[in-house]
Amino acid sequence: MKAVCYPAVLSGTVAAIPSKSDAHRKLICAALSVNGGTLPLHAPFCDDIAATIRCLRALGAEITETENGLKISPLQRQAHADLDCGESGSTLRFLLPVAMAVCNDISVTGQGRLPERPIDTLTDAMSAHGVQFDAVHLPLSAHGSLNGGAFEIAGNISSQFLSGLLMALPLCDSDSTITLTTALQSSKYVEMTLRTLREFGAEINVECVNGSYCYKIKKSQKLTFPNKISIDGDWSNAAFWLTAGAISDKSEISVTGLNQYSVQGDRQIAVILSHSGTAITYSGTNCTVSCGTMPNFDVSMEEIPDLLPILAVRAACGSGETHFTNAARLRLKESDRLTATAALLCGIGGTVKECPDGLCVAGGQLCGGTVDAQNDHRLVMAAAIAATRCAAPVTILGAEAVSKSYPAFFEDYRHLGGKVVFLD
């Protein structure tokens, strides 16, 4: 599907969608709990959350839609499970160890770039603890049972490997430790995992000795669904609206349902925009932005990789040269997100230099043009926001990719004043 987005001023109020990161973790913990419960999560679900729901059902959880959200009954062990992870890296990396803690035989498939994305760090760690794999990439089959014990994994490839083990090892029959062999990147996502597990009653202790993290997990734990539970508003996707307000001198945009003290790392979008000239105000769970000055800025993407496409748009609409560093891991996302973001901006008149681990983006006037989103939801949304500041329309190829995380993106875009036409 092609989306043709026209120059426009976005302004008004939009509600934050539920955090995909928070929902993945709470869905899994709810299915692993001994009592189950209802999560305040309603359809339509983005593709990634639908993948996690589908896989949890395959593992024996009963999940039904109700007026109050998703009612989740504890999973019942299956002799075999077929897990279709779609294009969701979170689903794959979280549920691979979880599945082998509750099921002795699984087959796993995925689509898009997911079969190309690395999981050998995780499969190697699991292979040393009772699991046999027939491949280290999708599609694969696994047999055996995940055992506890001493694990060592790198922390600089994907924090999702660590999060998956943290969710699985409390179910094992022996105590476990996970020692990181490198510095941990995207640490806020691991903090989110720990907070969710503790909300469900898990006991996990974290030690840091000489800068090296070690996680200690007691065996045979029983997770319990809490009496009260909520899903955070999503800062990652709110970043697109906040940036839209930051790059237009005629607009003010408010996003409701955001916790400014959330553990989500991507709430840094508000800090970055504020430090680079944007006026940011909070009122309860409302975050409001309006444009100020737009100087250049430098930022490390180590903890906030998903923000790069939209921050690159902000940089291209400002002045001076902005440097994005520590972003090499972005080459392993739904696209090679460094190359793809550079191509997107150059395709609409921007000036970008691609570096091995980042981008240098020069500010100036964007002219419009045609861009290929490369099946990457964040590139679609970044291009649509960039179009509001272009001199001519932007045609986005593969705009349907937004369904991965934000199916209603273009509805909200129009609600705020965006102009878009869809072509087959």
Secondary structure, DSSP 8 states (H G I E B T S, - for coil): -EEEEE-----EEEE--B-HHHHHHHHHHHHHSSS-EEES--SS--HHHHHHHHHHHHTT-EEEEETTEEEEE-----S-EEEE-TT-HHHHHHHHHHHHHH-SEEEEE--TTGGGS--HHHHHHHHTTTEEES-SSSSEEEEE----SEEEE-SSS-HHHHHHHHHHGGGSSS-EEEEESS--SSHHHHHHHHHHHHHTT--EEEEEETTEEEEEE-SS------SS----B-HHHHHHHHHHHHT-TT-EEEEES--TT-S-GGGHHHHHHHHTT-EEEEETTEEEEE-------EEE-SS-GGGHHHHHHHHHHSSSEEEEES-GGGGGSSS-HHHHHHHHHHHTT-EEEEETTEEEEE---B--EEEE-TT-HHHHHHHHHHHTTBSS-EEEETGGGGGGT-TTHHHHHHHTT-EEEEE-
